[in-house]
Amino acid sequence: MPTCTCMTHPERQDIKTCVVVPTYNERENLAQLIDTLEKVASDSEIRLHILVVDDGSPDGTGELAEDLAKKYGNIRVLHRSEKKGLGSAYKNGFKIALDDLSADIVFEMDADLSHDPAFLPAFLEKLHEGFDVVVGARYIPEGKIIGWNLRRKLTSWGGNFLTKTMLGLKAHDATSGYRAYTAEALRGIDLDRVRSEGYAFQVEMLFRCTRRGFKIGEVPITFVDRVRGESKLSGKEILRFAGRVFLMSLVRLGLGA
């Protein structure tokens, strides 16, 4: 198994951090998220760039993102013509963060205010301990979930149980979409080989990082269910997630590529 190259430890203000935020009809939430990210970065002396990947939102999210880019100066907007999926949005965003923005650390974060930017410094501290990937975990001590009904809790629990059982992942919250990667980790797994969309994308990224020998850590977060807008989780998405986990389990057993 290849040995990973862990991130070195320069001062925080010398590390270029990029937060990739996929959006589809998030106009009601985006401005608040961006304003909070900018404040956290300023207060914590984080050298921050924000990349919004908008899938042609009909509610004007992309136009709002451009207005915010003019306001702050450290925001880039990638406009995609249609809704192409979470996985491809992140892969496009990661490649821009690495190749165009020369980011040292790349975060992924939902636009719906479920992921509090106040946790960014905790992620960075964990990376400085020598981890290559840090997951914002809801299912470790001090982690919390606010606002979910029983169905959502069972769905999330089932997804994580499936990943541990079939893929052998050690992370307590493999489905969490709030996480940070070093540039070395993202370059090391070959993003073009990541095939999953939706929530399965999060699992496949951890699966590939684990197989490449990258060190994965977790920090506790408080996850707050969205207040405005609509959830993207559907029955079809749950079935697609289960199917992708099954295919990854075949790879683990040496029966797939």
Backbone hydrogen bonds in HBPLUS format (Angstrom, degrees):
<---DONOR---> <-ACCEPTOR-->    atom                        ^
c    i                          cat <-CA-CA->   ^        H-A-AA   ^      H-
h    n   atom  resd res      DA  || num        DHA   H-A  angle D-A-AA Bond
n    s   type  num  typ     dist DA aas  dist angle  dist       angle   num
A0014-ASP N   A0011-GLU O   2.89 MM   3  5.40 152.5  1.97 114.9 124.0     1
A0015-ILE N   A0012-ARG O   3.06 MM   3  5.32 157.2  2.12 109.3 116.4     2
A0104-ASP N   A0016-LYS O   2.78 MM  88  5.27 155.6  1.84 141.8 150.1     3
A0105-ILE N   A0016-LYS O   3.21 MM  89  6.53 157.6  2.26 153.3 154.9     4
A0017-THR N   A0047-ARG O   2.88 MM  30  5.93 174.9  1.89 177.2 176.1     5
A0049-HIS N   A0017-THR O   2.77 MM  32  6.14 140.8  1.92 157.0 167.4     6
A0018-CYS N   A0105-ILE O   2.92 MM  87  6.32 163.8  1.94 159.0 163.7     7
A0107-PHE N   A0018-CYS O   2.76 MM  89  6.12 164.0  1.79 156.9 162.6     8
A0019-VAL N   A0049-HIS O   2.90 MM  30  6.43 153.1  1.98 156.3 163.3     9
A0051-LEU N   A0019-VAL O   2.87 MM  32  6.09 172.1  1.87 155.1 156.5    10
A0020-VAL N   A0107-PHE O   2.91 MM  87  5.98 174.5  1.91 141.6 143.4    11
A0109-MET N   A0020-VAL O   3.25 MM  89  6.42 150.0  2.35 167.6 164.3    12
A0021-VAL N   A0051-LEU O   2.84 MM  30  6.14 167.1  1.86 161.3 163.7    13
A0053-VAL N   A0021-VAL O   2.99 MM  32  6.08 160.7  2.03 130.8 136.4    14
A0023-THR N   A0053-VAL O   2.82 MM  30  5.98 157.1  1.87 148.7 145.7    15
A0055-ASP N   A0023-THR O   3.13 MM  32  6.46 164.5  2.16 169.0 168.3    16
A0029-ASN N   A0026-GLU O   2.99 MM   3  5.41 147.8  2.09 111.4 121.0    17
A0030-LEU N   A0026-GLU O   2.92 MM   4  5.86 153.8  1.99 166.9 175.5    18
A0033-LEU N   A0029-ASN O   3.12 MM   4  6.35 161.4  2.15 156.3 162.2    19
A0034-ILE N   A0030-LEU O   2.88 MM   4  6.12 171.3  1.89 164.0 165.3    20
A0035-ASP N   A0031-ALA O   2.92 MM   4  6.04 169.6  1.93 153.8 157.0    21
A0036-THR N   A0032-GLN O   3.04 MM   4  6.15 158.3  2.09 145.3 151.0    22
A0037-LEU N   A0033-LEU O   2.89 MM   4  6.14 160.9  1.92 154.5 160.2    23
A0038-GLU N   A0034-ILE O   2.92 MM   4  6.13 164.5  1.95 156.8 160.5    24
A0039-LYS N   A0035-ASP O   3.09 MM   4  6.31 152.2  2.17 142.2 149.5    25
A0040-VAL N   A0036-THR O   2.95 MM   4  6.17 166.2  1.97 155.9 159.2    26
A0041-ALA N   A0037-LEU O   2.94 MM   4  6.10 163.9  1.96 152.3 157.1    27
A0042-SER N   A0038-GLU O   2.99 MM   4  6.14 155.9  2.05 143.0 149.5    28
A0043-ASP N   A0039-LYS O   2.86 MM   4  6.05 170.5  1.87 156.1 158.7    29
A0044-SER N   A0040-VAL O   2.90 MM   4  5.92 150.6  1.99 147.8 155.5    30
A0046-ILE N   A0041-ALA O   2.87 MM   5  4.63 161.0  1.91 136.5 141.7    31
A0045-GLU N   A0042-SER O   3.41 MM   3  5.17 162.0  2.44  98.1 103.2    32
A0050-ILE N   A0074-ASN O   2.99 MM  24  6.39 163.7  2.02 156.9 162.0    33
A0076-ARG N   A0050-ILE O   2.86 MM  26  6.31 160.0  1.90 163.4 170.2    34
A0052-VAL N   A0076-ARG O   2.91 MM  24  6.31 158.9  1.96 165.1 167.8    35
A0078-LEU N   A0052-VAL O   2.76 MM  26  6.11 168.5  1.77 166.7 170.8    36
A0054-ASP N   A0078-LEU O   2.89 MM  24  6.18 148.7  1.99 159.3 169.7    37
A0080-ARG N   A0054-ASP O   2.80 MM  26  5.98 169.5  1.81 174.1 171.0    38
A0060-GLY N   A0057-SER O   3.39 MM   3  5.88 166.3  2.41 115.7 116.8    39
A0064-LEU N   A0060-GLY O   3.06 MM   4  6.33 160.6  2.10 154.4 159.7    40
A0065-ALA N   A0061-THR O   2.90 MM   4  6.16 155.8  1.96 150.8 157.8    41
A0066-GLU N   A0062-GLY O   3.11 MM   4  6.42 148.0  2.21 141.9 149.7    42
A0067-ASP N   A0063-GLU O   3.08 MM   4  6.45 150.7  2.17 144.9 152.8    43
A0067-ASP N   A0064-LEU O   3.06 MM   3  5.02 115.1  2.50  94.1 109.9    44
A0068-LEU N   A0064-LEU O   2.93 MM   4  6.27 156.1  1.98 153.9 160.5    45
A0069-ALA N   A0065-ALA O   2.89 MM   4  6.12 144.0  2.02 142.0 152.5    46
A0070-LYS N   A0066-GLU O   3.11 MM   4  6.42 150.1  2.20 145.2 151.5    47
A0071-LYS N   A0067-ASP O   3.08 MM   4  6.38 145.7  2.20 139.9 149.8    48
A0072-TYR N   A0068-LEU O   2.98 MM   4  6.19 160.4  2.02 154.3 157.1    49
A0073-GLY N   A0069-ALA O   2.88 MM   4  5.41 151.6  1.96 137.4 146.9    50
A0089-ALA N   A0085-GLY O   3.13 MM   4  6.26 150.1  2.22 143.4 152.3    51
A0090-TYR N   A0086-LEU O   2.96 MM   4  6.24 161.2  2.00 155.6 159.5    52
A0091-LYS N   A0087-GLY O   2.93 MM   4  6.19 161.9  1.97 151.6 157.2    53
A0092-ASN N   A0088-SER O   2.93 MM   4  6.02 165.5  1.95 146.5 150.4    54
A0093-GLY N   A0089-ALA O   2.92 MM   4  6.07 160.2  1.96 144.6 151.0    55
A0094-PHE N   A0090-TYR O   2.69 MM   4  5.85 161.2  1.72 156.9 161.4    56
A0095-LYS N   A0091-LYS O   3.08 MM   4  6.22 162.6  2.11 148.4 152.4    57
A0096-ILE N   A0092-ASN O   3.17 MM   4  6.44 157.1  2.22 148.2 154.1    58
A0097-ALA N   A0093-GLY O   2.90 MM   4  6.11 161.4  1.94 151.4 157.1    59
A0098-LEU N   A0094-PHE O   2.91 MM   4  6.13 153.7  1.98 150.0 156.5    60
A0099-ASP N   A0095-LYS O   2.81 MM   4  5.79 169.0  1.83 151.7 154.9    61
A0100-ASP N   A0096-ILE O   2.88 MM   4  5.02 144.1  2.01 125.8 137.4    62
A0101-LEU N   A0096-ILE O   3.03 MM   5  6.39 149.2  2.13 159.1 164.9    63
A0103-ALA N   A0097-ALA O   2.88 MM   6  5.53 171.0  1.89 152.0 153.1    64
A0183-ALA N   A0104-ASP O   2.89 MM  79  5.18 143.1  2.03 147.2 140.0    65
A0106-VAL N   A0181-TYR O   2.84 MM  75  5.27 165.3  1.86 155.9 161.0    66
A0181-TYR N   A0106-VAL O   2.83 MM  75  5.27 157.9  1.88 143.0 150.0    67
A0108-GLU N   A0179-ARG O   2.91 MM  71  5.61 153.8  1.98 158.6 161.1    68
A0179-ARG N   A0108-GLU O   3.34 MM  71  5.61 155.3  2.41 140.7 147.4    69
A0224-VAL N   A0114-SER O   3.38 MM 110  4.63 164.5  2.40 122.5 125.9    70
A0119-PHE N   A0116-ASP O   3.18 MM   3  6.15 176.0  2.18 128.5 129.7    71
A0120-LEU N   A0117-PRO O   2.97 MM   3  5.54 170.5  1.98 122.7 125.9    72
A0122-ALA N   A0119-PHE O   3.00 MM   3  5.36 124.0  2.32 109.5 123.9    73
A0123-PHE N   A0119-PHE O   3.21 MM   4  6.60 153.9  2.29 155.9 163.6    74
A0123-PHE N   A0120-LEU O   3.09 MM   3  5.19 118.2  2.49 101.0 115.8    75
A0124-LEU N   A0120-LEU O   3.05 MM   4  6.37 162.8  2.08 158.0 162.6    76
A0125-GLU N   A0121-PRO O   2.95 MM   4  6.17 154.2  2.01 147.3 153.9    77
A0126-LYS N   A0122-ALA O   3.11 MM   4  6.31 153.9  2.18 143.4 149.9    78
A0127-LEU N   A0123-PHE O   2.96 MM   4  6.31 155.1  2.03 151.6 158.8    79
A0128-HIS N   A0124-LEU O   2.99 MM   4  6.23 148.4  2.10 143.7 152.3    80
A0129-GLU N   A0126-LYS O   3.04 MM   3  5.14 143.9  2.17  98.9 109.9    81
A0130-GLY N   A0127-LEU O   2.97 MM   3  5.45 161.0  2.00 112.4 118.5    82
A0132-ASP N   A0215-LYS O   2.78 MM  83  5.18 154.3  1.85 139.6 148.5    83
A0182-THR N   A0132-ASP O   2.96 MM  50  5.46 145.3  2.09 163.8 162.2    84
A0133-VAL N   A0215-LYS O   3.15 MM  82  6.41 152.4  2.23 155.4 154.3    85
A0217-GLY N   A0133-VAL O   2.82 MM  84  6.21 165.7  1.84 160.3 163.9    86
A0134-VAL N   A0180-ALA O   2.88 MM  46  5.21 161.5  1.92 150.9 155.9    87
A0180-ALA N   A0134-VAL O   2.83 MM  46  5.21 153.0  1.90 148.1 157.0    88
A0135-VAL N   A0217-GLY O   2.89 MM  82  6.30 160.4  1.93 144.9 147.5    89
A0219-VAL N   A0135-VAL O   2.96 MM  84  6.33 154.7  2.03 155.9 159.8    90
A0136-GLY N   A0178-TYR O   2.73 MM  42  5.26 157.8  1.78 167.4 164.8    91
A0137-ALA N   A0219-VAL O   2.78 MM  82  5.82 157.7  1.83 152.8 159.2    92
A0221-ILE N   A0137-ALA O   3.02 MM  84  5.72 152.5  2.10 146.5 144.2    93
A0143-GLY N   A0140-ILE O   2.80 MM   3  5.35 157.5  1.85 145.1 148.5    94
A0144-LYS N   A0221-ILE O   2.94 MM  77  6.42 159.5  1.98 146.0 148.7    95
A0223-PHE N   A0144-LYS O   2.84 MM  79  6.02 173.5  1.85 144.8 143.9    96
A0146-ILE N   A0223-PHE O   2.74 MM  77  6.10 156.4  1.79 165.7 172.1    97
A0225-ASP N   A0146-ILE O   2.86 MM  79  6.16 172.2  1.87 176.4 176.6    98
A0153-LYS N   A0149-ASN O   3.12 MM   4  6.43 158.8  2.17 152.5 159.0    99
A0154-LEU N   A0150-LEU O   2.90 MM   4  6.11 162.1  1.93 156.0 160.2   100
A0155-THR N   A0151-ARG O   2.92 MM   4  6.09 157.3  1.98 149.8 156.5   101
A0156-SER N   A0152-ARG O   3.01 MM   4  6.14 163.6  2.04 147.6 151.5   102
A0157-TRP N   A0153-LYS O   2.90 MM   4  6.06 164.0  1.92 148.6 153.9   103
A0158-GLY N   A0154-LEU O   2.83 MM   4  5.91 160.6  1.87 146.4 152.2   104
A0159-GLY N   A0155-THR O   2.98 MM   4  6.17 154.4  2.05 144.6 151.4   105
A0160-ASN N   A0156-SER O   3.07 MM   4  6.34 161.4  2.11 153.0 156.9   106
A0161-PHE N   A0157-TRP O   2.91 MM   4  6.11 154.6  1.97 149.6 157.5   107
A0162-LEU N   A0158-GLY O   2.93 MM   4  6.09 155.3  1.99 146.8 153.2   108
A0163-THR N   A0159-GLY O   3.12 MM   4  6.40 155.8  2.18 144.0 149.7   109
A0164-LYS N   A0160-ASN O   3.09 MM   4  6.30 157.6  2.14 147.3 152.8   110
A0165-THR N   A0161-PHE O   2.95 MM   4  6.07 163.3  1.98 150.7 155.7   111
A0166-MET N   A0162-LEU O   2.87 MM   4  5.82 171.0  1.88 153.8 156.9   112
A0167-LEU N   A0163-THR O   2.97 MM   4  5.15 143.3  2.10 123.4 134.1   113
A0168-GLY N   A0164-LYS O   3.13 MM   4  4.66 133.3  2.36 108.7 117.2   114
A0176-SER N   A0173-ASP O   3.25 MM   3  5.65 166.9  2.27 112.8 116.7   115
A0185-ALA N   A0182-THR O   3.14 MM   3  5.30 121.7  2.49  98.3 111.7   116
A0186-LEU N   A0182-THR O   3.22 MM   4  6.62 164.9  2.25 155.3 158.0   117
A0187-ARG N   A0183-ALA O   2.95 MM   4  6.12 161.7  1.98 152.9 158.2   118
A0188-GLY N   A0184-GLU O   2.91 MM   4  5.85 137.8  2.09 136.3 148.1   119
A0193-ARG N   A0190-ASP O   2.96 MM   3  5.78 162.7  1.99 124.6 129.8   120
A0194-VAL N   A0191-LEU O   3.07 MM   3  5.35 159.9  2.11 110.0 116.4   121
A0201-PHE N   A0198-GLY O   3.15 MM   3  5.71 151.2  2.24 109.8 117.6   122
A0202-GLN N   A0199-TYR O   3.24 MM   3  5.72 132.7  2.48 107.3 116.3   123
A0204-GLU N   A0200-ALA O   2.92 MM   4  6.20 166.5  1.94 158.8 162.3   124
A0205-MET N   A0201-PHE O   2.99 MM   4  6.17 158.4  2.04 151.7 156.9   125
A0206-LEU N   A0202-GLN O   3.30 MM   4  6.58 160.6  2.34 143.2 147.4   126
A0207-PHE N   A0203-VAL O   2.84 MM   4  6.04 159.3  1.88 154.1 161.0   127
A0208-ARG N   A0204-GLU O   2.88 MM   4  6.03 164.3  1.90 153.7 156.3   128
A0209-CYS N   A0205-MET O   2.95 MM   4  6.12 157.9  2.00 145.5 152.3   129
A0210-THR N   A0206-LEU O   2.85 MM   4  5.96 158.4  1.89 149.8 155.4   130
A0211-ARG N   A0207-PHE O   3.06 MM   4  6.27 160.9  2.09 146.2 151.2   131
A0212-ARG N   A0208-ARG O   3.05 MM   4  6.21 136.3  2.24 140.6 151.7   132
A0214-PHE N   A0209-CYS O   3.00 MM   5  5.38 157.9  2.05 162.5 156.2   133
A0213-GLY N   A0210-THR O   3.03 MM   3  5.19 159.2  2.07 106.4 112.7   134
A0238-ILE N   A0234-SER O   3.10 MM   4  6.46 151.0  2.19 147.9 155.3   135
A0239-LEU N   A0235-GLY O   3.14 MM   4  6.46 158.7  2.18 149.7 154.3   136
A0240-ARG N   A0236-LYS O   2.97 MM   4  6.20 155.6  2.04 147.1 154.4   137
A0241-PHE N   A0237-GLU O   2.89 MM   4  6.07 151.9  1.97 145.6 153.4   138
A0242-ALA N   A0238-ILE O   3.06 MM   4  6.37 162.2  2.09 149.8 153.2   139
A0243-GLY N   A0239-LEU O   3.02 MM   4  6.24 158.0  2.07 148.0 153.8   140
A0244-ARG N   A0240-ARG O   3.02 MM   4  6.25 156.6  2.08 149.5 154.8   141
A0245-VAL N   A0241-PHE O   3.01 MM   4  6.30 157.8  2.06 153.5 159.8   142
A0246-PHE N   A0242-ALA O   3.04 MM   4  6.26 155.4  2.11 145.7 152.3   143
A0247-LEU N   A0243-GLY O   3.09 MM   4  6.40 157.6  2.15 145.5 150.9   144
A0248-MET N   A0244-ARG O   2.95 MM   4  6.21 154.2  2.02 148.4 155.4   145
A0249-SER N   A0245-VAL O   2.91 MM   4  6.16 143.3  2.04 143.6 154.1   146
A0249-SER N   A0246-PHE O   3.09 MM   3  5.04 120.2  2.47  91.6 106.9   147
A0250-LEU N   A0246-PHE O   3.20 MM   4  6.61 138.6  2.39 142.4 152.7   148
A0250-LEU N   A0247-LEU O   3.20 MM   3  5.20 129.0  2.47  93.8 106.5   149
A0251-VAL N   A0247-LEU O   3.29 MM   4  6.69 147.7  2.40 139.7 147.8   150
A0252-ARG N   A0248-MET O   2.96 MM   4  6.33 156.2  2.02 149.1 155.5   151
A0253-LEU N   A0249-SER O   3.10 MM   4  6.34 141.2  2.25 136.7 146.3   152
A0255-LEU N   A0250-LEU O   2.71 MM   5  4.97 160.9  1.75 157.5 150.6   153
A0254-GLY N   A0251-VAL O   2.94 MM   3  4.98 158.2  1.98 106.0 112.6   154
